[in-house]
């Protein structure tokens, strides 16, 4: 009986294994996230965020993209926020377009997909795509996003609808296609998930703390010397002898350094200063 039960479970396990292999090879995640722009995708390797390479002023980020299959066509494209081309432009009833096609010889324009239909797809093999539906005449646009950490300035190619009629394929190459590389309105320096350059912020913090400590030193010192030691005038300043002579020490050091360098340049003397004569 036990053997019969094990045999009955074998086909189920086999089917489950086959499904898992299929997902590993061709698995897809629709990664539209509630509350975030539709061109943001959380992947197992980190977040892909394309918002920093998109125009948010109603104009296309990429213009006059020459089709590589049919040279008479040019395209415009803007991820995330789309664009409008005016009353005589592509689209219907002022819809916000993600991509538009223009036939340059006749000045005809067609919407190739609406921003409202934008879908971000991530595949288990690392491939990422943006898809837009709702274009005129059933047109759709598919943009393959290529991760290229050296592509600090994004570039795009158009392959027209050479393979499938009314499906317009693009290839967008950008550092922001790499998980964790970009975030929000500007790219994260350094790249990679969590890779950021904090040296500037640390430097400013150290400068602020140094100035704050110096000010605190003078305030506390003046209060103590005035009320505890009954000092007045310049004697209220802690270590006032040092602070009043410091400008002259800086001047002497600068003059000594300047004269030493000038002596080396003019005479080639290894020790041109008066200190060597002593």
C-alpha positions in Angstrom: 0.0 0.0 0.0 2.8 2.3 0.9 4.6 1.5 -2.4 1.4 2.3 -4.3 1.0 5.7 -2.6 4.6 6.6 -3.4 4.1 5.7 -7.0 1.0 7.9 -7.2 2.9 10.9 -5.8 5.7 10.5 -8.4 3.8 12.1 -11.4 2.8 15.1 -9.1 6.4 15.6 -8.1 7.6 15.3 -11.7 5.1 17.9 -12.8 6.1 20.3 -10.0 9.8 19.9 -10.9 9.1 20.6 -14.6 7.2 23.7 -13.6 10.0 24.9 -11.4 12.6 24.3 -14.2 10.4 26.2 -16.7 10.1 29.2 -14.3 13.9 29.2 -13.8 14.4 29.4 -17.5 11.6 31.7 -18.6 10.1 33.0 -15.2 8.7 36.5 -15.4 7.9 39.0 -12.7 5.5 41.9 -13.4 7.1 44.3 -11.0 4.7 47.3 -11.0 4.8 48.5 -7.4 1.9 50.3 -5.8 2.8 53.8 -4.7 5.9 54.0 -7.0 6.4 55.0 -10.6 5.7 52.2 -13.1 9.3 52.2 -14.3 10.6 51.1 -10.9 11.1 47.4 -10.3 12.3 45.4 -7.3 14.3 42.4 -8.4 16.2 39.8 -6.4 19.4 41.7 -7.2 18.1 45.1 -6.2 15.8 47.9 -7.3 15.9 49.1 -11.0 14.8 52.7 -11.1 14.5 54.6 -14.4 12.9 57.8 -13.2 16.2 59.7 -13.3 16.5 59.3 -17.0 12.9 60.3 -17.9 11.6 63.8 -18.6 8.8 64.9 -16.3 7.9 68.1 -18.2 5.7 66.5 -20.8 8.4 66.2 -23.4 10.1 63.0 -24.7 13.5 62.2 -23.3 14.6 60.6 -26.6 13.7 62.3 -29.9 14.4 61.6 -33.6 15.3 58.0 -33.0 16.1 56.6 -36.5 14.6 53.3 -37.2 17.3 50.7 -38.2 14.9 48.6 -40.3 13.0 51.2 -42.2 14.9 54.5 -42.5 11.8 56.6 -43.3 10.5 56.2 -39.7 11.6 58.2 -36.7 10.5 57.7 -33.1 10.2 59.5 -29.8 10.2 57.8 -26.4 9.9 58.8 -22.7 9.8 56.2 -19.9 7.8 56.7 -16.7 5.9 59.9 -17.4 5.2 59.9 -21.2 4.7 63.0 -23.2 2.1 64.9 -25.3 2.8 66.2 -28.8 0.0 68.8 -29.2 -3.3 68.7 -30.9 -1.8 67.6 -34.2 0.6 65.1 -32.8 0.3 61.4 -32.3 -2.2 59.9 -29.9 -5.9 60.3 -29.6 -7.8 62.8 -27.4 -4.7 64.1 -25.8 -3.6 60.8 -24.4 -0.2 60.6 -22.8 2.1 58.7 -25.1 5.1 56.6 -24.2 6.3 56.2 -27.8 5.4 57.8 -31.1 6.2 56.9 -34.7 6.6 59.5 -37.4 6.8 58.8 -41.1 9.2 61.6 -42.2 8.2 61.6 -45.9 4.5 62.2 -45.2 4.7 63.8 -41.7 2.3 61.2 -40.4 2.5 60.4 -36.7 1.1 57.4 -34.7 1.0 56.5 -31.1 2.9 53.3 -30.4 1.8 52.9 -26.8 0.3 54.8 -23.8 2.1 55.5 -20.6 -0.9 54.4 -18.6 -0.3 50.8 -19.8 3.3 50.7 -18.9 4.4 47.3 -17.5 7.8 46.6 -16.2 8.8 42.9 -16.7 11.8 41.2 -15.1 12.8 37.7 -16.2 14.8 35.2 -14.1 17.7 35.3 -16.6 18.2 39.0 -15.8 16.4 40.4 -18.8 14.2 43.4 -18.2 11.5 44.9 -20.5 9.1 47.8 -20.5 5.9 47.2 -22.5 3.3 49.7 -23.6 -0.1 48.9 -25.2 -3.0 51.0 -26.5 -1.2 52.5 -29.5 -3.0 53.5 -32.7 -4.1 50.6 -34.9 -3.1 48.1 -32.1 0.5 49.3 -31.9 2.5 48.2 -28.9 6.1 49.1 -27.9 8.6 46.8 -26.1 11.7 48.4 -24.7 14.5 46.0 -23.6 16.5 47.7 -20.8 20.3 46.9 -21.0 22.4 47.2 -17.8 25.6 49.0 -18.7 27.4 50.7 -15.8 29.6 52.7 -18.2 26.5 54.2 -19.9 26.1 57.3 -17.7 24.4 58.9 -20.6 21.5 56.7 -21.8 21.2 55.7 -25.5 18.4 54.0 -27.4 18.0 52.1 -30.6 14.9 51.3 -32.6 14.3 48.2 -34.6 10.9 49.2 -36.0 8.4 46.4 -36.3 10.6 44.1 -38.4 9.7 40.8 -36.7 6.1 41.3 -35.6 3.8 43.8 -37.4 2.8 46.8 -35.1 5.2 45.6 -32.4 7.9 48.2 -32.1 11.1 47.0 -30.4 13.6 49.3 -28.7 16.8 48.7 -26.8 17.6 51.2 -24.0 21.2 51.1 -22.7 21.8 52.8 -19.4 23.5 52.5 -16.0 20.1 52.9 -14.5 19.2 49.5 -15.9 21.5 47.9 -13.4 19.9 46.9 -10.0 20.7 49.4 -7.3 22.5 51.8 -9.6 20.1 54.7 -9.7 17.5 56.0 -7.2 15.0 58.7 -7.6 15.9 62.0 -9.3 19.6 61.3 -9.7 21.9 58.3 -10.1 23.7 57.0 -7.1 27.5 57.4 -7.5 29.6 54.3 -7.1 27.0 51.9 -8.5 25.8 48.6 -7.2 23.3 47.9 -4.5 24.1 50.2 -1.6 27.1 51.6 -3.4 27.3 55.3 -2.6 29.9 58.0 -2.1 29.5 59.5 1.3 33.0 61.2 1.5 31.6 64.6 0.8 29.0 64.5 3.5 31.6 63.2 6.0 33.9 66.0 5.1 31.3 68.6 5.6 30.3 67.1 8.9 33.9 67.1 10.2 34.3 70.8 9.2 31.0 71.7 10.9 32.0 69.9 14.1 35.5 71.5 14.1 34.0 75.0 13.7 31.4 74.3 16.4 34.0 73.0 18.8 36.2 76.1 18.2 33.2 78.4 18.9 32.3 76.4 22.0 36.0 76.6 23.2 35.9 80.4 23.0 32.5 80.9 24.6 33.2 78.6 27.6 36.7 80.0 28.0 35.6 83.6 28.0 32.8 82.9 30.5 35.1 81.0 32.9 37.9 83.5 32.7 35.5 86.5 33.2 33.4 85.2 36.1 35.8 82.9 37.9 39.2 84.5 37.3 37.8 88.1 37.0 39.6 88.8 33.7 38.6 91.6 31.4 39.4 92.8 27.9 41.7 90.6 25.8 42.6 88.6 28.9 39.2 87.0 28.8 40.2 85.1 25.7 41.6 81.7 26.6 45.3 81.4 25.6 45.1 84.9 24.2 48.9 85.2 23.8 48.8 82.3 21.3 45.8 83.6 19.3 47.2 87.2 19.0 50.6 86.0 17.8 49.1 83.3 15.5 48.6 85.6 12.4 52.3 86.7 12.6 53.4 83.0 12.8 51.4 82.2 9.7 52.9 85.2 7.9 56.4 84.2 8.8 55.8 80.6 7.7 54.3 81.7 4.4 57.3 84.1 3.7 59.8 81.4 4.6 58.1 78.8 2.3 57.9 81.4 -0.6 61.5 82.5 -0.2 62.7 78.8 -0.1 60.9 77.9 -3.3 62.0 81.1 -5.1 65.6 80.4 -4.0 65.4 76.8 -5.4 64.0 78.0 -8.7 66.4 81.0 -9.2 69.7 79.6 -7.9 69.2 75.9 -7.7 70.5 76.1 -4.1 69.5 73.1 -2.1 69.3 75.2 1.1 68.7 78.8 0.2 67.3 80.1 3.4 69.0 82.0 6.2 68.3 79.1 8.5 71.1 77.0 6.9 73.6 79.8 7.6 73.0 79.6 11.3 
